[in-house]
Amino acid sequence: MKKNFFGSMIAIAAMAVCATSCGGNSSNAESNGADSTIVVNAKCDGVSEVLLDSVTVLYTLQDNAGEHRVPNSLFYGADNKDSARVEELSPSGSVASSIHCFLMEKEGKKVLFDTGIGEKAGGCLLARLDSIGVAPDDIDYLLITHFHNDHIGGMLRGDSVVFPNAEVYVPEVEYAYWAKSGEKGENAMKTMKAYGDKLHQFSFTDSTALPLGIKAMAAMGHTPGHALYMSGRLLVIADLVHGYDLQVQDMNICPAYDMNPVQAVESRKFFFGFAERKKLVMAGMHMPGNGILINK
């Protein structure tokens, strides 16, 4: 990636403790050309409001409480082949990370991208939603990027669905992989099947599969059906990066979670370049701060 690209990206910080009510607002505007301004309001702990345009609002919802860092060793690679490089680029021994979900309000509908790790595991998603006056019943659409538990863990409470009115959309490639994974995929299958006929599997080749004109984009490598979602200037980049401050320096570095590192590197480089060219707002589930990068 070109060095000047990363210099053009802006990370906007957010708080990181579970909260049930919002205090005062602070705002921050970043311009992208004469006819487009992105406005970011820090609503309260763990929640920011991003005004994407006159009719579309994105809320960043931090699912973890407190600071979240991942150890350098997560990025060492097979047989520790990248350990020296990682330690050189990250001398502190760990990398800032996070767990995020994102709520988009568009055309009177509420779209939730991923659900975090779940309350039982300490997830803050429901508290974050409550702090902006949104109940689980209010979610119209739930779009899942992939089936790792820190993305689908909040879909169930015990055996009951958390978002009973939501139509759920998942990549069919991702579903097929975990359905054939035996014990490893049992939790994912239990979760998906709990939503019954509200669960919709989509093909990446079907440009009309998703509501509100949202487009799914295949970004294989992290998992076999890893999906990104695009709506206007918004690109939800899911798990393209897990340690941005490290990986932004060398996008060949992969976390142990990337199931196919070669594909993951290709996807990471392609979509960061795509976002640069299109001047997109990137929302990453493991980006530090509030998870937002604005490409100007």
For each residue, the residues with C-beta under 8 A, 3 or more apart:
1: 5 6 251 269 272 273
2: 5 6 276
3: 6 7
4: 7 8
5: 1 2 8 9 272 273 276 295
6: 1 2 3 9 248
7: 3 4
8: 4 5 276 295 296
9: 5 6 282 293 294 295
10: 30 293 294 296
11: 244 287 288 289 292 293
12: 28 40 42 48 289 290 292 294
13: 289 290
14: 42 46 47 48 60 62 289 290 291
15: 19 42 44 45 46 62
16: 45 46 62 64 65 66 67 68 98
17: 45 46 65 66
18: 45 46 65 124 127 128
19: 15 22 44 45 46 47 124 127 128 131
20: 127 130 131
21: 44 131
22: 19 25 43 44 47 131 132
23: 44
24:
25: 22 41 42 43 49
26: 41 42
27: 39 40 41 42
28: 12 39 40 41 42
29: 37 38 39 40
30: 10 37 38 40 294 296
31: 36 37 38 296
32: 36 37 38 233 279 294 295 296
33: 36 279
34:
35:
36: 31 32 33 53 233 279
37: 29 30 31 32
38: 29 30 31 32 50 51 52 233 281 294
39: 27 28 29 50 51
40: 12 27 28 29 30 48 49 50 51 290 292
41: 25 26 27 28 48 49 50 51
42: 12 14 15 25 26 27 28 48 290
43: 22 25 47 48 49 59 131 132
44: 15 19 21 22 23 47 131
45: 15 16 17 18 19 131
46: 14 15 16 17 18 19 61 62 65 124 128 131
47: 14 19 22 43 44 59 60 61 62 128 131 132
48: 12 14 40 41 42 43 59 60 290 292
49: 25 40 41 43 57 58 59 132
50: 38 39 40 41 57 58 59 60 281 292
51: 38 39 40 41 56 57
52: 38 56 57 58 232 233 234 281
53: 36 56 232 233
54:
55: 106 107
56: 51 52 53 104 105 106 231 232 234
57: 49 50 51 52 104 105 106
58: 49 50 52 102 103 104 105 234 281 283
59: 43 47 48 49 50 102 103 104 105 128 132
60: 14 47 48 50 100 102 283 290 291 292
61: 46 47 100 101 102 103 116 124 125 128 129
62: 14 15 16 46 47 98 99 100 124 128 290 291
63: 98 99 100 101 116 117 123 124 125 128 150 154
64: 16 68 98 99 117 122 123 124
65: 16 17 18 46 122 124
66: 16 17
67: 16 96
68: 16 64 96 97 98 99
69: 94 95 96 97
70: 74 94 95 97 242 243 255
71: 74 93 94 95
72: 75 76 83 86 87 90 93 94 95 246
73: 76 83
74: 70 71 95 242 243 255 256 257
75: 72 82 86 90 95 242 243 246 247 253 254 255 256
76: 72 73 80 81 82 83 86 256
77: 80 81 82 83 253 254 261
78: 81 261
79:
80: 76 77 83
81: 76 77 78
82: 75 76 77 85 86 253
83: 72 73 76 77 80 86 87
84: 87 88
85: 82 88 89 250 253
86: 72 75 76 82 83 89 90 246 253
87: 72 83 84 90 91
88: 84 85 91
89: 85 86 246 249 250 253
90: 72 75 86 87 93 94 95 243 245 246
91: 87 88
92: 95
93: 71 72 90
94: 69 70 71 72 90
95: 69 70 71 72 74 75 90 92 242 243 244 245 246
96: 67 68 69 243 244 245 288
97: 68 69 70 242 243 244 286 288
98: 16 62 63 64 68 285 286 287 288 289 291
99: 62 63 64 68 116 117 123 150 285 286
100: 60 61 62 63 114 116 283 284 285 286 287 290 291
101: 61 63 112 113 114 115 116 125 128 154 285
102: 58 59 60 61 112 113 114 236 283 291
103: 58 59 61 110 111 112 113 129 132 134 139
104: 56 57 58 59 110 111 113 231 234
105: 56 57 58 59 108 109 110 111
106: 55 56 57 109 111 212 231
107: 55 212
108: 105
109: 105 106 140 141 211 212
110: 103 104 105 134 138 139 140 141
111: 103 104 105 106 139 140 141 142 143 211 212 214
112: 101 102 103 115 139 141 142 143 163 166
113: 101 102 103 104 143 145 229 236 283
114: 100 101 102 143 144 145 151 152 238 285
115: 101 112 118 123 125 142 144 151 152 153 154 155 162 163
116: 61 63 99 100 101 123 124 125 150 151 153 154
117: 63 64 99 121 122 123 149 150 153 154
118: 115 121 123 149 153 154 155 156 157
119: 122 123 125 126 154 157
120: 123 157
121: 117 118 149 153
122: 64 65 117 119
123: 63 64 99 115 116 117 118 119 120 126 153 154
124: 18 19 46 61 62 63 64 65 116 127 128
125: 61 63 101 115 116 119 128 129 154
126: 119 123 129 130 136 154 162
127: 18 19 20 124 130 131
128: 18 19 46 47 59 61 62 63 101 124 125 131 132
129: 61 103 125 126 132 134 135 136
130: 20 126 127 133 134 135
131: 19 20 21 22 43 44 45 46 47 127 128
132: 22 43 47 49 59 103 128 129
133: 130
134: 103 110 129 130 138 139
135: 129 130 138
136: 126 129 139 162 163 164
137: 163 164 165
138: 110 134 135 165
139: 103 110 111 112 134 136 142 163 165 166
140: 109 110 111 165 166 167 211
141: 109 110 111 112 166 167 168 169 211 212
142: 111 112 115 139 155 163 166 167 168 169
143: 111 112 113 114 168 169 210 214 216 227 229 236
144: 114 115 147 151 152 168 169 170 171 174 227
145: 113 114 151 226 227 228 229 236 238 239 285
146: 151 171 174 222 223 225 226 227 238 239
147: 144 151 152 170 174 175 178 185 188 223
148: 151 152 223 239 257
149: 117 118 121 152 153 187
150: 63 99 116 117 153 285
151: 114 115 116 144 145 146 147 148 238 239 285
152: 114 115 144 147 148 149 155 188 191
153: 115 116 117 118 121 123 149 150
154: 63 101 115 116 117 118 119 123 125 126 162
155: 115 118 142 152 161 162 163 168 191 194 195
156: 118 159 160 161 162 190 191 194
157: 118 119 120 160 162
158:
159: 156 194
160: 156 157 194
161: 155 156 164 194 195
162: 115 126 136 154 155 156 157
163: 112 115 136 137 139 142 155 166 168
164: 136 137 161
165: 137 138 139 140
166: 112 139 140 141 142 163 195 198
167: 140 141 142 198 200 211
168: 141 142 143 144 155 163 192 195 198 199 200
169: 141 142 143 144 200 202 209 210 211 216
170: 144 147 174 175 192 199 200 201 202
171: 144 146 174 175 201 202 204 216 218 225 226 227
172: 175 176 201 202 203 225
173: 176 177 204 218 224 225
174: 144 146 147 170 171 177 178 223 224 225 226 227
175: 147 170 171 172 178 179 192 201 225
176: 172 173 179 180 225
177: 173 174 180 181 185 223 224 225
178: 147 174 175 181 184 185 188 189
179: 175 176 185 189
180: 176 177 185
181: 177 178 184 185
182: 185 186
183: 186
184: 178 181
185: 147 177 178 179 180 181 182 188 189
186: 182 183 189 190
187: 149 190 191
188: 147 152 178 185 191 192
189: 178 179 185 186 192 193
190: 156 186 187 193 194
191: 152 155 156 187 188 194 195
192: 168 170 175 188 189 195 199
193: 189 190 196 199
194: 155 156 159 160 161 190 191
195: 155 161 166 168 191 192 198 199
196: 193 199
197:
198: 166 167 168 195
199: 168 170 192 193 195 196
200: 167 168 169 170 209
201: 170 171 172 175
202: 169 170 171 172 206 209 210 216
203: 172 206 209
204: 171 173 216 217 218 227
205:
206: 202 203 209
207: 215
208:
209: 169 200 202 203 206 216
210: 143 169 202 213 214 215 216 229
211: 109 111 140 141 167 169 214
212: 106 107 109 111 141 231
213: 210 231
214: 111 143 210 211 229 230 231
215: 207 210 229 230 231
216: 143 169 171 202 204 209 210 227 228 229
217: 204 227 228 229 230 271
218: 171 173 204 225 226 227 228
219: 222 226 227 228 237 238 240 267 270 271
220: 223 224 225 226 260 263 264 267
221: 226 258 259 260 261 262 263 264 265 266 267 268
222: 146 219 226 238 239 240 257 258 259 264 267
223: 146 147 148 174 177 220 226 259
224: 173 174 177 220 259 260
225: 146 171 172 173 174 175 176 177 218 220
226: 145 146 171 174 218 219 220 221 222 223 238 239 267
227: 143 144 145 146 171 174 204 216 217 218 219 238
228: 145 216 217 218 219 235 236 237 238 240 271
229: 113 143 145 210 214 215 216 217 234 235 236
230: 214 215 217 234 235 236 280
231: 56 104 106 212 213 214 215 234
232: 52 53 56
233: 32 36 38 52 53 278 279 280 281
234: 52 56 58 104 229 230 231 280 281 283
235: 228 229 230 271 274 275 278 280 281 282 283
236: 102 113 143 145 228 229 230 283 284
237: 219 228 240 241 271 275 282 283 284 285
238: 114 145 146 151 219 222 226 227 228 284 285
239: 145 146 148 151 222 226 242 257 284 285 286
240: 219 222 228 237 267 268 271 272 284
241: 237 244 247 248 268 284 286 287
242: 70 74 75 95 97 239 247 255 257 286
243: 70 74 75 90 95 96 97 246 247 255 286
244: 11 95 96 97 241 247 248 284 286 287 288
245: 90 95 96 248 249 288
246: 72 75 86 89 90 95 243 249 250 253
247: 75 241 242 243 244 250 251 253 268
248: 6 241 244 245 251
249: 89 245 246
250: 85 89 246 247 253
251: 1 247 248 265 268 269 272
252: 265
253: 75 77 82 85 86 89 246 247 250
254: 75 77 258 261 264 265
255: 70 74 75 242 243 258
256: 74 75 76
257: 74 148 222 239 242
258: 221 222 254 255 261 264
259: 221 222 223 224 264
260: 220 221 224 263 264
261: 77 78 221 254 258 264 265
262: 221 265 266
263: 220 221 260 266 267
264: 220 221 222 254 258 259 260 261 267 268
265: 221 251 252 254 261 262 268 269
266: 221 262 263 269 270
267: 219 220 221 222 226 240 263 264 270 271
268: 221 240 241 247 251 264 265 271 272
269: 1 251 265 266 272 273
270: 219 266 267 273 274
271: 217 219 228 235 237 240 267 268 274 275
272: 1 5 240 251 268 269 275 276
273: 1 5 269 270 276 277
274: 235 270 271 277 278 280
275: 235 237 271 272 278 279 280 282 293 295
276: 2 5 8 272 273 279 295
277: 273 274
278: 233 235 274 275 295
279: 32 33 36 233 275 276 295 296
280: 230 233 234 235 274 275 295
281: 38 50 52 58 233 234 235 292 293 294 295
282: 9 235 237 275 287 292 293 294 295
283: 58 60 100 102 113 234 235 236 237 287 291 292
284: 100 236 237 238 239 240 241 244 287 291 293
285: 98 99 100 101 114 145 150 151 237 238 239 291
286: 97 98 99 100 239 241 242 243 244 291
287: 11 98 100 241 244 282 283 284 290 291 292 293
288: 11 96 97 98 244 245 291
289: 11 12 13 14 98 292
290: 12 13 14 40 42 48 60 62 100 287
291: 14 60 62 98 100 102 283 284 285 286 287 288
292: 11 12 40 48 50 60 281 282 283 287 289
293: 9 10 11 275 281 282 284 287
294: 9 10 12 30 32 38 281 282
295: 5 8 9 32 275 276 278 279 280 281 282
296: 8 10 30 31 32 279
